Amino acid sequence: MRFDLLTIFPEFFAGPFDFGIIRRARQQGLIEINIHDLRSFTFDKHHIVDDRPFGGGDGMVLKPEPIFRAVETLLADGTPGEGQKRTAVVLMSPQGRRFNQTEAEKLATECSRMILLCGRYEGVDERVIEHLMTDEISIDDYILMGGEIPAMVVVDAVTRLLPNVLGSETSAVHDSFSVSLGGLLDYPHYTRPAEFRGWQVPEVLISGHHGEVAKWRRREALLKTLRRRPDFVEKAGLTDEERRWLDDAGGETG
């Protein structure tokens, strides 16, 4: 996977991609991350990338010319051929569709390259959205200073879903919100010592009975989701037994 990030503040990304699993994935050639200064795609001596909005109003709007020039230059450098995975050209914007685990899995599966435009100010010229972007993504319903932090979130979430990035091929399979969990939150995790300050690890987890462990994890994932995100339970496609679990748990979910 190749990531190209377009920003007017390239220094913003100095550091975040140089640690942990993302750093290792870069070193192993599993991902490539390139940071591009949008101002370098301007031709005026002042490198102007924004202007006042037509019709009046507060703030400034990112101009279309440098954005089109930047994206078209990048696309000319290694655009996937027919039959290959697609290149996503993404505007990070609070007006985009909400980014979640399903979206991350979709991008990780469908794309071999992502060009991420980090919006700023009041936004970008609408012609960029209409004629250049393939995707418009928001990380949630709030406003940040710009698209740089959301772009980091997307790179991080998508990278960990790529083959060979995590230490175990099943590590991402059981994440909260993943398809394998039916969109539920993850089940509780415990490690050694088996007793800490009088608190015991659930007996089933040290029983060696894999079937019972799997059943316990599913039940606990359901209960945790019911307590914290009941809206997800409604979409989980529960079995009759799982519905009985939730009915029996009624009092402990308040």
PEMO-V16585 format. One record per backbone hydrogen bond with DSSP energy under -1.0 kcal/mol. CO is the residue of the C=O (numbers start at 1). NH is the residue of the N-H. E is the energy in kcal/mol with one decimal. If there is no record, write none. Layout:
co=CO nh=NH e=E
co=CO nh=NH e=E
This chain:
co=1 nh=32 e=-2.0
co=2 nh=114 e=-2.8
co=3 nh=34 e=-2.7
co=4 nh=116 e=-3.0
co=5 nh=36 e=-3.2
co=6 nh=118 e=-2.7
co=7 nh=38 e=-2.8
co=9 nh=12 e=-1.9
co=10 nh=13 e=-1.5
co=11 nh=14 e=-1.9
co=13 nh=15 e=-1.0
co=15 nh=18 e=-2.4
co=19 nh=23 e=-1.5
co=20 nh=24 e=-2.0
co=21 nh=25 e=-2.7
co=22 nh=26 e=-2.1
co=23 nh=27 e=-2.4
co=24 nh=28 e=-2.1
co=25 nh=30 e=-2.3
co=25 nh=31 e=-1.2
co=26 nh=29 e=-1.2
co=32 nh=3 e=-3.6
co=34 nh=5 e=-2.9
co=36 nh=7 e=-2.2
co=37 nh=40 e=-1.7
co=38 nh=41 e=-1.7
co=39 nh=42 e=-1.5
co=44 nh=47 e=-1.5
co=49 nh=63 e=-2.8
co=51 nh=61 e=-3.0
co=53 nh=56 e=-1.5
co=60 nh=122 e=-2.7
co=61 nh=51 e=-2.0
co=62 nh=125 e=-1.9
co=64 nh=68 e=-2.9
co=65 nh=69 e=-2.5
co=66 nh=70 e=-2.3
co=67 nh=71 e=-2.7
co=68 nh=72 e=-2.7
co=69 nh=73 e=-1.8
co=70 nh=74 e=-2.3
co=71 nh=75 e=-2.8
co=72 nh=76 e=-1.5
co=74 nh=77 e=-1.2
co=76 nh=78 e=-1.0
co=81 nh=84 e=-2.0
co=86 nh=112 e=-1.8
co=86 nh=113 e=-1.1
co=88 nh=115 e=-3.2
co=89 nh=134 e=-2.5
co=89 nh=135 e=-2.0
co=90 nh=117 e=-3.5
co=91 nh=137 e=-2.4
co=93 nh=96 e=-1.7
co=97 nh=138 e=-2.5
co=100 nh=104 e=-2.4
co=101 nh=105 e=-2.6
co=102 nh=106 e=-2.1
co=103 nh=107 e=-2.5
co=104 nh=108 e=-2.5
co=105 nh=109 e=-1.7
co=106 nh=110 e=-2.8
co=107 nh=111 e=-2.1
co=110 nh=86 e=-1.6
co=112 nh=2 e=-1.8
co=113 nh=88 e=-2.4
co=114 nh=4 e=-2.8
co=115 nh=90 e=-3.4
co=116 nh=6 e=-3.0
co=117 nh=92 e=-2.5
co=119 nh=147 e=-2.3
co=120 nh=123 e=-1.8
co=123 nh=62 e=-2.7
co=125 nh=128 e=-2.0
co=126 nh=130 e=-2.4
co=127 nh=131 e=-2.0
co=128 nh=132 e=-1.7
co=128 nh=133 e=-1.8
co=135 nh=91 e=-2.2
co=136 nh=97 e=-2.3
co=137 nh=93 e=-2.7
co=138 nh=99 e=-3.2
co=140 nh=142 e=-1.7
co=147 nh=151 e=-2.1
co=148 nh=152 e=-2.0
co=149 nh=153 e=-2.1
co=150 nh=154 e=-2.3
co=151 nh=155 e=-2.5
co=152 nh=156 e=-2.6
co=153 nh=157 e=-2.8
co=154 nh=158 e=-2.6
co=155 nh=159 e=-2.4
co=156 nh=160 e=-1.8
co=158 nh=161 e=-1.3
co=159 nh=162 e=-1.8
co=162 nh=165 e=-1.6
co=168 nh=171 e=-1.3
co=170 nh=174 e=-1.0
co=172 nh=175 e=-1.3
co=175 nh=178 e=-1.7
co=178 nh=183 e=-2.5
co=179 nh=182 e=-1.8
co=181 nh=184 e=-1.2
co=184 nh=177 e=-3.4
co=194 nh=201 e=-2.3
co=196 nh=199 e=-2.3
co=199 nh=196 e=-2.2
co=202 nh=205 e=-1.5
co=203 nh=206 e=-1.4
co=204 nh=207 e=-1.2
co=208 nh=210 e=-1.0
co=209 nh=213 e=-2.3
co=210 nh=214 e=-2.5
co=211 nh=215 e=-1.9
co=212 nh=216 e=-2.8
co=213 nh=217 e=-2.6
co=214 nh=218 e=-2.1
co=215 nh=219 e=-2.4
co=216 nh=220 e=-2.8
co=217 nh=221 e=-2.5
co=218 nh=222 e=-2.1
co=219 nh=223 e=-2.4
co=220 nh=224 e=-2.7
co=221 nh=225 e=-2.2
co=222 nh=226 e=-2.5
co=223 nh=227 e=-2.1
co=224 nh=228 e=-2.4
co=225 nh=229 e=-2.5
co=229 nh=232 e=-2.0
co=230 nh=234 e=-1.1
co=232 nh=235 e=-1.1
co=233 nh=236 e=-1.6
co=239 nh=243 e=-2.1
co=240 nh=244 e=-1.8
co=241 nh=245 e=-1.9
co=242 nh=246 e=-1.8
co=243 nh=247 e=-2.3
co=244 nh=248 e=-2.8
co=245 nh=249 e=-1.6
co=247 nh=250 e=-1.2
co=249 nh=252 e=-2.2
co=250 nh=253 e=-1.2
